[in-house]
């Protein structure tokens, strides 16, 4: 997965630089899944405004690989 999440830290909406359709799981600091969604293109935005401030892990998965990114919500 070629990816980057931005803005990071984020507060309202986040976007992803991806190399193709990517499934994303978002976990809080306790390891509990708080969101799961699929991003099909770089133009999509995902709202995180409903989530509390903190550090989250994003598991990005496509047909070829799995990658983990850290996201800070402020």
Number of C-alpha atoms within 10 A of each C-alpha: 18 14 16 14 16 14 15 14 15 18 17 14 14 19 19 20 16 19 13 15 15 23 17 19 17 20 19 17 10 8 10 11 14 11 13 12 12 15 19 14 15 14 10 13 14 13 12 15 14 8 14 11 14 12 15 20 18 20 17 23 17 17 10 6 10 14 13 15 13 15 21 14 19 14
